[in-house]
Amino acid sequence: MAKPVRRVVTGRRPDGRSTVLIDAAAPNVKQRHAGNASTLLWVTDESPASVSVAGDRAAREIGVPPPRRGTIFRIAEFPPGVGGEVRDNEAVLRDFGIGPEVKPGHPPRHPAIHRTRSLDYVVVLEGEITLLLDDSDLTLAAGDVVVQQGTNHAWINRGAATCRLAMVFIDAEEP
C-alpha cells in the first residue's frame, strides 16, 4: 500500500484572506496491477489554471495523462522489483489509462515502455529508480529531477527500497 500523503490545500475566505481548505491525507490512491501505486493530489482542466475552484479537484477518476489543457500532480511509489516484469504493452497502457488518443511513438524495447502526450516534471523524493528510454537506462536517486518531453519511457525499481516520485504532468502537443 502507498504511504499516506498529507495534502494541504489553501484558498481564500469570503473576505479575501488566505485559509486552509483541506489538511488531510490525500484519499485518491490507485494501486496499479504491476504493484506500484499513485496518490492523486490535484488536477486542473484549464490553462491558465483557475485558483478559485471550490472543492477537491483530485476527487475523480483519471488515467496517467493530464486532461487537455490541464495538469496532474501526483506522488508515485515503486516497490523494489516493480516495473521490470514482462507484460503486454497494451495492458500497460490500459492500466495507466493511456487511450488511443495518444500516438504510440516508436515500438518499445521493453514491455513497460509507454508515452504520454505531456511535459512531465519528475522529482525523486526517496530511493532509486531506473528510467528506461529508447536508447539508454539512467539510474536516478533522491534529489534528481527529470524533465520529460513526451518521450517513450518506463520506470523500473531495481533497488532494495521503495522509490517515491513527485510528478507533475502538463498537457502538451503531440511530438
N, C-alpha and C positions, 0 to 999 in steps of 0.2 A: 504494500500500500504506500501511496505517496505521503511524504512528510507534510503535515498541515502547513499552509502558508498564511500568515497573518496579513490581512489586507486592510489598509486604512484608506478610505475614500473621503476626500474633502469636498465641500461645497459652500454655498452661501445661504445665510439666513435671510428672511424677508427684508431685514434692514440693510442687507449687503455685506454684513460681517462674515468672515470665514468661520466654518464649523466642521466638525466630523460628522459625516453622514453614515459611514459604515466603519466599524472596527471589530472585525471577527475573522475567523478562519474562512478563507475563500471556499465556498461549498461546491463549485462546479469542477469536480475531479473526474477525469476519464482514464480508466485503465485500458491500455491497448492490448490486443491479442498477443503481441510479442513479449509482453511483460513490462514494458515501460509505461509511464503514467504522465499525465499533464494536468496542471491546475490552471483553468482559465481565470484570468484576473480582470480583464477589461476588453471590450470590443467597441470600435467606433464604426459607423456606417457611412461616414461622410468626411469630406476634406474641403475646407478646414473643419476640424473636429469641433463639435458643439461641447461647450463646458457648462451648459445649463440643463442637461437632460436629467430628469429625476429618475430614481430607481437604480437597480443593479443591471448595468449593461452587459454583465457576464452571465446573467441568468437566462441562458439559451443554449440550444444545441447548435454546434458549428464544427466544421471539419478543421483541418490544419490551415488551409489558405484563408486569408482575410476576405471580408466582403469587398465587392467592387467599390473603389474609392474609400476604403476603410482600413482599419488596423486591428491587430490582435496582440495582446500581451499575455504571456503565459510562462509558467515555470514547468520545465520538463525534467523528469527523472529517468535515468537509465541504470538499472541494477547491473552488477557485473555479468558479463556474458550476453547481454541483451543487444540486439541489433544485428548480430552477425549470423543468425540462423538462416538456413536456406528456406526461402518461401517464394511463392509465386508473386512476381512483381505486381500483377493486377490485384492480388489480395492485399498487398502492402498499400497500394493506392486507395483501395476501398476502406481499409482500416483507418487511414489518415483523412478520409473524407475528401480526397482529391478526385474530382469528377472529370468527365470527358472535355469540359471547357478548358482544361489546362493541357496544352500540347505536350507530348511526352519528351521531346528532345531526343538526343542520341540514345540508342539502345543501351541499357545499363550493363555494366561489367559485373555487378553484384545484385542479387535479387532485392536487397533493401534500398537500392538507389531509387530516388524519386525527385521530382522537381515541382515547385510551386510557382505560380505567377506572382512573385513577391520579391521585395527587397527585405532581407532579414538581418536584424542586429541580434547577435547571439553572444552572451557573456557566460563563461564557465564560472559558476559560483563555487562548486565543490567537486573534488575528484578529478579524473581524467577521462577524456573521450577521444576517439579517433574519428576524424572527418574523412570520409571517402569521397573523392572526386573522380572524374573520368580518367584522369592521368596520374593521380597520386593519392597517398594517405598522409594525413598530418595528425600528430598527437598533440592535443591541447590540454592545458592544465588550468587550475583555478587562477582567475585573473586574465586569462587570454580572451580575446574578442575576435569574432568573425563578422565580416560584412559580406553577406552572400547575395549575389545579384542574379536571381533567377536561374541558378545553375543546378545540374544534376548533382545529387549528394546523398549521403547516408551517414547516420551517427551510430557508432558501434563502441560499446564499453568493453574494452579488452583488459581493464584494470581489475583490482580486487575490491573496490568500494563503489558505492552508488555515486553517479555523477549527476549533478543538478545544473541545469542551464536556465538562464533567463533569456526569453526570446520575444522580440518584437517583430511582427510581420506587417509590412506595409504593402498595400496593393500596388502593382506595377504593370507596365505594359509587357506584352509577350516579348521575349528577347529576339 
